[in-house]
Amino acid sequence: MSWHYQIRKRTITGKAFYDIVEMFDLPPGWTEESVGPYGETKDALLDDLARMRHDAEYYPVFEEFT
């Protein structure tokens, strides 16, 4: 399974909200809840945060309609 982080835009009752989700390629989909950086050490946490930022800048904003 391949995945990456991606910014999601959700519009609820006319108001936009942005968060970060994990996007999956096979099978296609995304996490329902937003995700935050995680690591078992400070360095691992910072690495995950850097990957989130990289992916957020690389991939377009995913718009989810509810």
N, C-alpha and C positions, 0 to 999 in steps of 0.2 A: 504494500500500500504506500502510495506517495502522498505527501501532504505539505502544506505551507500555511503560514499565518496570512491573514488578509483582513483589511478594514471592512467592516460591514456598516452600511447605513440603513437604519430602520426608521420608517415614518409611522408614527402612531398618533392618531387624531390630529393630523396636520403638523406635528412637531417632529423634526429630525433628530436622531440620536446616532452616535457613532461608537463602535466598540471594535475589538479584535476577536476573531474567531479562527479556528483551525479549519482549513478547507481541504477536502480529500478528493483525490483524482479517481481512484478505483476502489470501491464504487464512489461515484460523485456525491458530494454532500458536505455539510459543515456542522460544527457543534452548535447546539441550540443556545447554550449559555456562552457568554463572552469568557475569554481566558486571560490570565495574567501570567507574567513570567514566573518561572519556577527553577529552583536549583538546590542541590544538596549542600552546596558551598556558595560562598559569596561570588567566587569566580564563575561558577556554573550559572548562577542567577544572572550575572552580568552578561554572560555569553548568550543566554536565552533572550534577554532583553535586546541585545544587539541584533539577534536574528529576527526578532519581532519587528524592529525598526527597519531592517533591510527589506524584509518581505513587504512591510506596509508601504515602503517607498517604491518597490519594484512592481507589485501587482495593483491593478486598478481597484477602485472602491467597488465592492459588491453591494448592490442594492437589493434588500429583501423587502418585499411588500407583505404587509400583514393585514 
